[in-house]
């Protein structure tokens, strides 16, 4: 079996496509787990005798531990050896998934989700680092396309898959499905993956662990994730809990920034952000996470709360967008060999931004096909973003620093996603209140349109057998219900406007980047 893998290429090296399949198995499942449990929360809460608000810690605990591990990946890989660390993380992720499925109480489920998030946090950056190294420079775009199939498509199909599994089986199976994938990933990794010669593994006795930097970073990222996930439910800074969490997060992150920049051998090498292309690409990836996760949350909520769609039907609206992204990623990967990456990013920003502005023209009468069509265009644009952004990010990064770089850029995308979700859920609630206040001001006895609608509804209800008094009260209730739907729809429109304009505003930023010749290695990159 091992000989089969070794003889896939003429130079005796393992075929990079087999390496790609191997590392993306576990990574796809890990990214899927960030969203697959969302739709199962009511089932989990009911089964474990917990409130829905309490059950959200199932999501928060995973995201917190995931965020803490992400930037530490490069340091941990050099400490334990990348292959050994990667396999340990797969084992941890697989075993904790099994324990999550068996958890008899909410407390134990949250504990196992913390372990699962810690194990899964390193899978994304290590997979990306292995892909960057396995493909030659002229095929770097294809490597990022493969990576994009996992980390971009998984969040899109996660809610649909989670809903289907929960409806047809039980919530336990959203965790059990990780087990066979984990075992297959371990088998293939042990056969195929090896550490590169330049990745020098340091002996544990020779390493001085930077406990202060590790502690500050863990506290800062952990509390930041809690603030973003719980902020809207706790009324943001109207809550003492959120105020204290924000203060701790700010102190931890500022302390980590100042401390790490003064260390000779930091846990996270933030000096890499001095490289202009990497810094701009990291910020752009943050904004990609902001819009990707924010829009993925918005549309299903709109379809289910305002249009009366079932979870499965709303999933069918979103699914073709995932298929389009999946199909477009390899095409964009090939285009990076012919065109400069920043021009492709500009195209992606324009397509996605304009598609989101088109969605800002939605109303309560849109049909299934209109929603699906606009969503497909927006997801096609995302394919033009993920691959070129990563190509730009790693163009001037030496190979020995790729592990650290992948940790930073994946953290940026994940934190961006958390900020995006927090932003749109807050904006949705606040703008709905604003529009409701504006619309209510028109419901007065002096407004002829309101009086006409009220009288028409009263007559209809009276014809259905209601008393005159009952008909008048029910008519007011019907009109108020319609007002709530209209104000909520206007709030969704505001959110789509924000996301669309955000992407269009990023286009000028691409011209700050240094030119990166397509398919060519820079002289200073050390490749």
C-alpha positions in Angstrom: 0.0 0.0 0.0 2.8 2.4 0.9 4.6 1.6 -2.3 1.4 2.5 -4.2 1.4 6.0 -2.7 5.1 6.5 -3.2 5.2 5.8 -6.9 2.5 8.2 -7.9 5.0 10.8 -9.3 8.0 10.5 -11.5 10.5 11.9 -9.0 9.5 9.3 -6.3 7.6 11.8 -4.2 4.0 11.3 -3.2 1.5 12.6 -5.6 0.4 16.0 -4.2 -3.3 15.3 -5.0 -3.2 12.3 -2.6 -1.6 14.5 0.0 -4.4 17.0 -0.5 -7.1 14.4 -0.1 -5.5 13.1 3.1 -5.1 16.4 4.9 -8.5 17.8 3.8 -10.5 14.8 5.2 -10.2 15.8 8.8 -10.1 19.5 8.1 -13.4 19.4 6.2 -15.1 17.7 9.2 -13.5 20.1 11.6 -14.8 23.2 9.8 -18.2 21.5 9.3 -18.4 21.2 13.1 -18.3 25.0 13.6 -21.8 25.2 12.0 -23.4 21.7 11.9 -24.5 21.9 15.5 -26.3 25.2 15.1 -29.6 23.8 13.9 -29.5 21.0 16.5 -29.4 23.3 19.6 -33.2 23.1 20.4 -33.0 19.2 20.2 -29.9 19.2 22.4 -31.5 21.5 24.9 -34.6 19.4 25.1 -32.8 16.1 25.3 -30.4 17.2 28.0 -33.1 19.2 30.0 -31.4 22.5 29.5 -32.5 26.0 28.3 -31.8 27.1 24.7 -29.7 29.9 26.0 -27.6 27.5 28.1 -27.2 25.2 25.1 -25.5 27.9 23.1 -22.4 27.1 25.2 -22.1 24.0 23.0 -21.1 26.4 20.2 -19.2 29.0 22.2 -17.0 26.5 24.0 -15.9 25.0 20.7 -15.1 28.4 19.1 -13.2 29.6 22.2 -10.8 26.6 22.4 -10.5 26.6 18.6 -9.5 30.3 18.5 -6.9 29.8 21.2 -5.1 26.9 19.4 -5.1 28.4 15.9 -2.3 30.9 16.3 -0.2 28.5 18.3 0.0 25.9 15.6 3.4 26.9 14.2 5.0 26.9 17.6 3.5 23.6 18.6 4.5 22.0 15.3 8.1 22.9 15.8 7.9 21.6 19.4 6.4 18.2 18.8 7.0 17.7 15.1 4.3 18.6 12.6 3.2 15.1 11.6 3.0 13.9 15.2 1.2 17.0 16.3 -1.3 16.7 13.4 -2.1 13.1 14.2 -2.5 13.9 17.9 -5.0 16.6 17.0 -6.9 14.1 14.7 -7.0 11.6 17.6 -8.2 14.3 20.0 -10.8 15.5 17.6 -12.1 12.0 16.8 -12.2 10.7 20.4 -13.9 13.9 21.7 -16.5 13.7 18.9 -17.4 10.2 20.1 -17.6 11.5 23.7 -19.8 14.5 22.5 -22.2 12.0 21.0 -22.4 10.0 24.2 -22.6 13.0 26.6 -25.5 12.5 29.1 -25.5 16.1 30.4 -25.0 19.6 29.0 -21.9 20.2 31.3 -20.1 17.1 29.9 -21.1 18.0 26.4 -19.6 21.5 26.8 -16.4 20.0 28.3 -16.0 17.5 25.4 -16.7 20.4 22.9 -13.8 22.3 24.5 -11.5 19.3 23.9 -12.9 18.9 20.4 -12.2 22.5 19.5 -8.7 22.3 20.9 -8.0 19.2 18.8 -9.6 20.7 15.7 -8.0 24.1 15.9 -4.7 23.0 14.5 -6.1 21.0 11.6 -6.9 24.0 9.4 -3.4 25.7 9.5 -1.4 22.5 9.3 -3.4 21.3 6.3 -2.9 24.6 4.6 0.8 24.5 5.3 1.2 21.0 4.0 -0.7 21.9 0.8 1.4 25.0 0.2 4.6 22.9 0.4 3.3 19.9 -1.6 2.4 21.8 -4.7 5.0 23.6 -6.9 4.8 27.4 -7.2 2.9 27.3 -10.5 0.2 25.1 -9.0 -0.1 27.0 -5.7 -3.5 28.3 -6.8 -4.8 24.8 -7.2 -3.6 23.9 -3.7 -5.5 26.8 -2.2 -8.6 25.8 -4.3 -8.5 22.4 -2.6 -8.2 24.0 0.8 -11.0 26.3 -0.1 -13.3 23.4 -0.9 -13.0 22.4 2.7 -13.0 25.7 4.7 -15.5 27.7 2.4 -17.9 25.0 1.4 -18.2 23.3 4.8 -19.8 26.2 6.6 -22.3 26.6 3.7 -23.5 23.0 3.8 -23.2 22.6 7.6 -26.6 23.9 8.7 -28.4 21.8 5.9 -26.5 18.6 6.8 -27.0 19.2 10.5 -30.8 19.7 10.0 -31.1 16.6 7.9 -29.2 14.4 10.4 -31.2 15.8 13.3 -34.5 15.4 11.6 -33.9 11.9 10.4 -31.8 10.4 13.2 -30.8 12.2 16.4 -28.4 15.1 17.3 -25.9 12.5 18.6 -25.1 11.5 15.0 -23.8 15.0 14.1 -20.8 14.0 16.2 -20.6 10.3 15.4 -20.2 10.9 11.7 -16.7 12.3 12.5 -15.4 9.0 13.8 -14.9 7.0 10.5 -13.5 10.1 8.9 -11.0 10.5 11.7 -9.8 6.9 11.5 -9.4 7.1 7.7 -7.5 10.4 8.1 -5.1 8.8 10.7 -4.4 5.8 8.5 -3.6 7.9 5.4 -1.6 10.4 7.4 0.6 7.7 8.9 1.3 6.3 5.4 1.7 9.5 3.4 2.6 12.6 5.4 6.2 13.4 6.5 7.9 16.5 8.0 9.9 18.6 5.6 13.7 18.8 6.2 13.7 22.5 7.0 11.1 22.1 9.8 13.6 21.7 12.7 12.0 20.0 15.7 13.3 21.4 18.9 13.9 19.2 21.9 11.5 19.9 24.8 14.5 20.3 27.2 15.9 23.1 25.0 12.6 25.0 24.7 11.8 27.9 27.1 8.0 28.0 27.1 6.8 31.6 27.0 4.0 31.1 29.6 3.2 34.8 29.8 2.7 35.1 26.1 0.7 31.9 26.0 -1.5 32.9 28.9 -2.1 36.5 27.6 -3.0 35.2 24.1 -5.3 32.4 25.5 -7.1 34.8 27.8 -7.5 37.5 25.2 -8.8 35.3 22.4 -11.0 33.2 24.7 -12.8 36.1 26.2 -13.1 37.9 22.9 -14.9 34.8 21.5 -17.2 34.8 24.4 -18.0 38.5 23.9 -18.8 38.0 20.2 -20.9 34.9 20.7 -22.9 36.1 23.8 -23.0 39.8 23.2 -26.4 40.2 21.5 -28.1 37.7 23.9 -26.7 39.7 26.9 -27.5 43.1 25.4 -23.9 43.9 24.8 -22.6 46.6 27.2 -25.9 46.7 29.0 -24.6 43.6 30.7 -21.9 43.6 33.4 -20.8 40.1 32.2 -20.0 41.4 28.7 -18.3 44.5 30.1 -16.0 42.4 32.2 -15.3 39.9 29.4 -14.5 42.8 27.0 -12.1 44.4 29.5 -10.3 41.1 30.1 -10.2 40.4 26.3 -8.8 43.8 25.6 -6.2 43.6 28.3 -5.1 40.1 27.2 -4.8 40.9 23.5 -3.0 44.2 24.0 -0.7 42.5 26.5 0.0 39.7 24.1 0.7 42.1 21.3 3.2 44.1 23.3 4.8 41.0 24.8 5.1 38.9 21.6 6.7 41.8 19.7 9.5 42.1 22.3 10.3 38.3 22.5 13.3 36.9 20.6 11.4 33.6 20.0 7.7 34.4 20.3 4.9 31.8 20.4 3.2 33.7 17.6 5.5 35.7 15.3 3.4 38.9 14.8 6.4 40.5 13.0 5.3 38.7 9.9 2.6 41.3 9.5 5.3 43.8 8.6 5.3 42.1 5.2 2.8 44.2 3.3 1.1 41.6 1.1 0.7 39.2 4.1 -0.8 42.0 6.2 -3.3 43.1 3.6 -4.2 39.5 2.7 -4.8 38.8 6.4 -7.1 41.8 6.8 -8.9 40.8 3.6 -9.3 37.3 4.9 -10.8 38.7 8.1 -13.4 40.6 6.0 -14.0 37.5 3.9 -14.9 35.6 7.1 -17.1 38.6 8.2 -19.2 38.6 5.0 -19.2 34.8 4.4 -20.4 33.8 7.9 -22.6 36.9 8.2 -24.5 36.3 5.0 -24.7 32.6 5.6 -26.5 33.3 8.9 -28.9 36.0 7.4 -30.5 34.3 4.5 -31.8 31.1 6.3 -33.2 33.2 9.2 -35.0 35.5 6.7 -36.5 32.5 4.7 -37.6 30.7 7.8 -39.0 33.5 9.9 -40.5 35.7 7.2 -41.2 33.4 4.3 -42.3 30.3 6.3 -39.7 28.0 4.8 -38.8 24.8 6.6 -35.1 24.2 7.6 -34.8 21.7 4.8 -36.3 24.1 2.2 -34.1 27.0 3.2 -31.2 24.6 2.9 -32.2 23.8 -0.6 -32.0 27.5 -1.4 -28.4 27.6 -0.1 -27.2 24.3 -1.4 -26.7 25.3 -5.1 -24.5 28.2 -3.9 -22.2 25.7 -2.2 -22.1 23.6 -5.4 -21.2 26.7 -7.5 -18.4 27.6 -5.1 -17.1 24.0 -5.2 -17.1 24.0 -9.0 -15.6 27.5 -9.3 -12.6 27.0 -6.9 -10.6 24.8 -9.3 -11.3 27.1 -12.2 -10.0 30.1 -10.1 -7.0 28.0 -9.1 -6.1 27.6 -12.7 -6.7 31.4 -13.4 -4.1 32.3 -10.7 -1.4 30.8 -13.1 -2.4 33.3 -15.8 -3.5 36.4 -14.0 -2.2 38.4 -11.1 -4.0 37.4 -7.9 -5.1 40.9 -6.8 -7.0 41.4 -10.0 -8.9 38.2 -9.4 -9.7 39.4 -5.8 -11.1 42.6 -7.3 -13.4 40.6 -9.5 -14.5 38.5 -6.6 -15.2 41.5 -4.4 -17.2 43.2 -7.2 -19.3 40.1 -8.0 -20.1 39.2 -4.3 -20.6 42.9 -3.3 -23.1 43.5 -6.2 -24.9 40.2 -5.5 -25.4 41.2 -1.9 -26.7 44.6 -3.0 -29.1 42.7 -5.3 -30.3 40.8 -2.2 -30.9 44.2 -0.6 -33.8 44.5 -3.1 -35.5 41.5 -1.7 -39.1 41.9 -0.4 -41.7 39.7 1.3 -43.0 38.5 -2.1 -39.8 37.0 -3.5 -40.0 33.4 -4.7 -37.7 30.4 -4.2 -35.8 30.9 -7.5 -35.1 34.6 -6.9 -33.5 33.9 -3.6 -31.5 30.9 -4.9 -30.3 32.9 -8.0 -28.9 35.8 -6.0 -27.3 33.5 -3.5 -25.6 31.5 -6.3 -24.0 34.6 -7.8 -22.7 35.7 -4.3 -21.1 32.3 -3.7 -19.5 32.3 -7.2 -17.8 35.6 -6.3 -16.5 34.0 -3.1 -14.5 31.5 -5.2 -12.6 34.4 -6.7 -11.6 35.6 -3.3 -10.4 32.7 -1.2 -7.8 31.2 -3.6 -6.2 34.5 -4.7 -6.1 35.9 -1.2 -4.1 32.9 0.0 -1.8 33.0 -3.0 -1.1 36.7 -2.3 -0.6 36.0 1.4 2.1 33.3 1.0 3.9 34.8 -2.1 6.6 36.5 -0.1 6.6 34.1 2.9 9.7 31.8 3.3 8.8 28.1 3.7 10.1 27.9 7.2 7.6 30.5 8.3 4.5 29.0 6.5 3.3 27.1 9.6 3.1 30.3 11.6 1.6 32.3 8.7 -1.2 29.7 8.2 -2.1 30.0 11.9 -2.4 33.7 11.7 -4.5 33.9 8.5 -6.9 31.1 9.6 -7.4 32.9 12.9 -8.2 36.1 11.0 -10.9 34.3 9.0 -12.4 32.6 12.0 -12.5 35.8 14.2 -13.8 37.7 11.2 -16.6 35.1 11.0 -17.5 35.5 14.6 -17.5 39.3 14.3 -19.7 39.1 11.2 -22.3 36.9 12.9 -22.3 39.1 16.0 -22.6 42.2 13.8 -25.5 41.1 11.6 -27.5 39.6 14.5 -27.2 42.8 16.5 -27.9 45.0 13.5 -30.9 42.9 12.6 -32.4 43.3 16.1 -31.7 47.0 16.4 -32.7 48.1 12.9 -36.0 46.1 13.2 -36.8 48.2 16.2 -35.9 51.4 14.4 -38.1 50.5 11.4 -40.9 49.4 13.6 -40.9 52.8 15.4 -41.0 54.6 12.0 -43.8 52.4 10.6 -45.9 52.6 13.8 -45.9 56.4 13.5 -48.2 56.0 10.5 -50.8 53.9 12.3 -53.0 56.8 13.5 -56.7 57.6 13.1 -55.6 60.5 10.7 -53.9 58.0 8.2 -56.5 57.2 5.6 -54.5 54.1 4.3 -54.4 52.7 7.8 -58.1 53.3 8.4 -59.0 51.8 5.1 -57.0 48.6 5.8 -58.4 48.4 9.3 -62.0 48.6 8.0 -61.4 46.2 5.2 -59.9 43.6 7.6 -62.7 44.1 10.1 -65.4 43.5 7.4 -63.6 40.3 6.3 -63.4 38.9 9.8 -67.0 39.8 10.5 -68.0 37.9 7.4 -66.1 34.9 8.9 -68.3 35.0 12.0 -66.4 37.3 14.4 -68.3 39.8 16.5 -68.0 43.5 15.7 -65.7 44.1 18.7 -63.7 40.9 18.1 -63.3 41.7 14.4 -61.9 45.1 15.2 -59.4 43.8 17.7 -58.3 40.9 15.4 -58.0 43.4 12.5 -55.6 45.5 14.6 -53.6 42.4 15.4 -53.3 41.4 11.8 -52.1 44.8 10.7 -49.6 44.9 13.6 -48.3 41.5 12.6 -47.8 42.7 9.0 -46.0 45.8 10.4 -43.6 43.5 12.3 -42.8 41.5 9.2 -42.2 44.6 7.1 -39.9 46.2 9.7 -37.9 42.9 10.0 -37.6 42.7 6.2 -36.3 46.3 6.1 -33.7 45.3 8.8 -32.6 42.4 6.6 -32.2 44.8 3.7 -30.0 47.0 5.8 -27.8 44.1 6.7 -27.4 43.1 3.0 -26.5 46.7 2.1 -23.8 46.7 4.8 -22.2 43.5 3.7 -22.4 44.4 0.0 -20.9 47.9 0.5 -18.2 46.4 2.8 -16.9 44.2 0.0 -17.0 47.0 -2.6 -15.1 49.3 -0.2 -12.2 46.8 -0.1 -11.4 47.0 -3.8 -9.0 50.0 -3.5 -7.1 48.2 -0.8 -5.9 45.7 -3.4 -3.8 48.3 -5.0 -1.6 48.7 -1.9 -0.2 45.2 -2.5 3.1 44.5 -4.2 2.9 42.8 -7.6 3.0 39.1 -7.5 3.8 37.5 -10.8 1.4 34.6 -11.5 3.0 31.2 -11.3 6.5 32.7 -10.5 8.5 32.4 -7.3 9.8 35.7 -5.8 13.6 36.0 -5.5 13.4 36.9 -1.8 10.9 34.3 -0.7 13.4 31.6 0.0 11.6 28.9 -2.0 
